[in-house]
Amino acid sequence: MLPRPSTRDLLRSLPALTGDLPEVDPYALPADPVEAFQDWFAAAVAAGVPEPHALCLSTVAPDGAPHARVVLLADVADGAWVFASDARAGKAQDLAAEPRAALTFYWQPLGRQVRVVGRARALDAATCAADFLRRSPSARAAALASRPGERLLSAGELHAAVQQARARVDREPGLVLPTWQLWAVEPDEVELWQGDSDRAHVRVRYIRAEDRWDRHLDWP
């Protein structure tokens, strides 16, 4: 039996930034970073990037510890990036105590990243309820069955809770989880990063300056 390669050797063997990566004229990007993101997001969808709405959400706990997890983008509205959470979940508790957040998108087939840094705010109850009811029955059942922050004793316990919740969703199609929340991250900084196979990466950074955006290039 051949020895298993070390993690270092495996890492050294992996290519990066391969394929036919698009070129970007940084001076042709929209002056508004939200519009620029929407253009890039539409391009990712058109290119068939898997789950382009997946993003890494980073928060800061009350004790200062950083936390990061992958969530799904729910909307881009009124100049903000929106995602959903249960108010009992760690990410919502972090944001309730410290509303600063960072979002990171990575679209590997295009060699593109988008970073968003800003402050998060919880949206109103009616908007949150409407979002919950737009979700599939299975997604609503999973949310209703969940008990964020509690210890799960077994996989069987989870499956039973989801089945019970799905039966309830079927009986009560208008049922809304009262702890369901939407959070909107209003950006102070947005960066669009286009990777280059020769490592001449393009970094376009937008910084909010009162009622306008200051846009410039950064060294990669």
HELIX and SHEET records of a PDB file:
HELIX    1   1 THR A    7  SER A   13  1                                   7    
HELIX    2   2 PRO A   26  ALA A   28  5                                   3    
HELIX    3   3 PRO A   33  ALA A   46  1                                  14    
HELIX    4   4 GLY A   90  ALA A   97  1                                   8    
HELIX    5   5 GLN A  108  LEU A  110  5                                   3    
HELIX    6   6 ALA A  125  ARG A  134  1                                  10    
HELIX    7   7 PRO A  137  ALA A  145  1                                   9    
HELIX    8   8 ALA A  155  ARG A  171  1                                  17    
SHEET    1   A 8 ARG A 212  ASP A 218  0                                        
SHEET    2   A 8 VAL A 202  ALA A 209 -1                                        
SHEET    3   A 8 TRP A 180  GLN A 194 -1                                        
SHEET    4   A 8 ALA A  80  ASP A  86 -1                                        
SHEET    5   A 8 PRO A  66  ALA A  77 -1                                        
SHEET    6   A 8 ALA A  54  VAL A  60 -1                                        
SHEET    7   A 8 ARG A 100  TRP A 107 -1                                        
SHEET    8   A 8 ARG A 112  ALA A 122 -1                                        
END                                                                             
